[in-house]
Amino acid sequence: MRVVLAEDLALLRDGLTRLLEAFEFQVVEAVDNGPALLPALIRHRPDVAVVDVRLPPTFTDEGLQAAIAARTEVPGLPILVLSQHVEPLYARELLSDRNGGVGYLLKDRISNVAQFVDAVRRVADGGTAMDPEVVSQLLARREPLAVLTAREREVLGEMAEGRSNAAIAAKLFVTEKAVSKHINNIFTKLGMPPSDDDNRRVLAVLTYLNG
């Protein structure tokens, strides 16, 4: 699985490269600045891009903007964004394009190797990998969630993190049938039609919640 990596800190960039290669990813290019990222993504068309939001020269949103721009050239390019802090605006901008796998993780999560590698693979496969803290802040922003029951909020949070119905059922110790019922109720209450496409479903919910 081919990866383009964008991280300005040399030690972290080298560490991520070694970590990914240890799990049989191929880091085809690792860049340390925004201007170099877009050409690398277009040139390699990787299976997944792992991108720091803030890159030189301005350390604002070069990484995110380059990744979004690359999607116009490579539609559906899977992107996993890394950020030092929760930045809902960046999360919303990333999620506004519902085509292809997306992820948003805090850099602290990288220390959990299994969680990080799972997120990279999930996004590469077209899925969603959202940091629980990002999800928590997005959910807290919208009053319409008051129409949901406590259990429906819990299920929605798990959906937003990218978990499948089976994974949600296992974590909450309920049946998949019960999870499906909760999800149908969530979409009905939020005015959204249910979808069999987990990625599109989660992106639609998150975009709505952060809109």
N, C-alpha and C positions, 0 to 999 in steps of 0.2 A: 504494500500500500504506500503510495508516493505522497510525501508531505513537503509543503513549503512552510518554513518557519520564519516568523518575524519577531525579533526581540532585541532591544538595544543593549541590554546588559550582557557583557561577554560571558561571564561565568554562568548565568542562567541560560543563555543561548546554547552554550556548550553542554550544559547539564541536560537540557531538554533534548538536544540532539542525541546524546548518548542514551538517554532513557528511551526515546522512541525507537532507536535502532536496536536496543536490547529486546524490544517487543516486536521485532521484525517489520517495523516501518522503515521506509527508505526516505531519508531527508534529502531531497534532490537539490534544495538550496536553502540556506539560512541567511537572512538579511538583517541589517541592524538599523535601517532607516526607512522612512516612508517613501521617498522617491524611487527606491530600488524595489519596493514590494510589488507594485502594480505590474511592471515588466516581467518580474519573476513569475507571478501568478499566470499571466497570459502566455508566457513562453512555455512553462511546464504543464499547465492545466492539471494540477495535482488532484489526487483523490480527496485531499482535505488540506485546508490552510489553517495553521495555528498562529494567531496574530495578536500581538499586544496592541491595545487601543492607542496608547501614547508612544509615539516614536519621534526621533529627530526628523526635521530640525526644530520644530516648535513644541514638541511634546504635548500636543493637544489631542487631535483625533486622527492623525495621519494614517495609522494602521487601519482603523475602521473605514475611513473614506476610501483608501486604496482597495480594501476588500470588497466594498460595495461597488466601486467602479469596475472591478474585475468581473463582477457578475453580469455586467452589461455585455462584456466580451465573451464570457464563459457562463452562460445561464445555468443556474443551479449549482454553481461552485460551492461545495460544502465549506463552511467557515466556523471555526471555533475561536471565539474572542477571549482573550485573557485580560483582566483588569485588576488594578491594585485595590480599587474601591467599587462599591455598588454605584453605578451611574445609570439610572433608569432611562435617561434620554438616549444614551447609546444603545441600551437594550431595545428600546422601542424602534430606533432607526434600523437596527439589524433585523428585527422581526417583521418590519413592514414588507420585506420581500419574502413571500411565502414559498418561493421556489428553491428547493434544495435544503440539505441539512444545515442546521444552525446550532450554535452553542454559545453560552456566556458563562464563564467561570471566573471566580476570584483566584488570584495567583496563590493564595494560601492553600487552595485545594490541591495544588500540584504535589504537595508533600504526601498526599494520599495517592500513592502510585496507582493502585488498582482503580480508584475512582477516576483519576485523570485519563488513564489508558482507555477505560470503558467509555468515557466521554468522547475521546478522539474517534474511537471506532464507531460509536453510535452516530455521530455527526457525519462521518464518512459514508455510512450506510443510508444517509438521507433522513436520519432521525433528529431529535432535539435533546440537548443537554443543557439544562438551565441550573445555575447555582441556587441552592435553597434560599440563601440570603437575598438574592435578586428577586426570586419568586415572592418571598415574604414581603418585600417592599412594594412590589407591583400590586399584590393583592390588597395591601393596606391602603392603597390610594383611591379605591373606588367604593363609593357608598352603595351602588347597585348590588354589591355582594351581600347586603343585609337581607336580601330575599332568600338567600341560601341557608340551609340548615348547617349546623356545626359539622356534620359528617360530610355534606356536600362540599363545604369549604376545604375540608381535609382532602377529599378526593381530587378537587380542583388543583390544590397545591401539588399533589403527586403527579397529576397529569402534566402540569406546567413544567415539572422537572424532567419530563420526557419518559415517564414510566408507562409500560403497557398495562392493559387491564389485568393481565395475570400477575404482574409484579405488584400492582396496587392491592389486589386481593390478598396476596401473600403477606404484604407488609401490614395491612389493616386487619388481617385474620377474618376476612369475609369471603364469600363466594364471588366468582367472576360474574355471576348473574346479578348479584347485588351491586357490584361495581358498575355494570352496564346500566342498571336502573338509575343509579345516582347520576351517571354521566348524562343520560337522556333528560333527567330532571334539570340538571345544570344548564344544558343548552336550551331547554324550553324556557326556563326562568330568565335566561340572559338574552333570549330572542335570537338564538343561533340554531340553525338546523344541524342535527347530528351528522357526522361524517365517519366513514370507515377508514379514512386516512389519518392515522395518529398524528403524523407530523403537521399536516395542515390543520387538524383540529386544535392541537396545542398552540400553534402559532396564531390562529384566529382568536382563541381565548385570551392569550397574552396581549395581543395587539388591542383587543377590546378593553381589557382591564387597564392598560396603560394609555389608552387613547385620550 
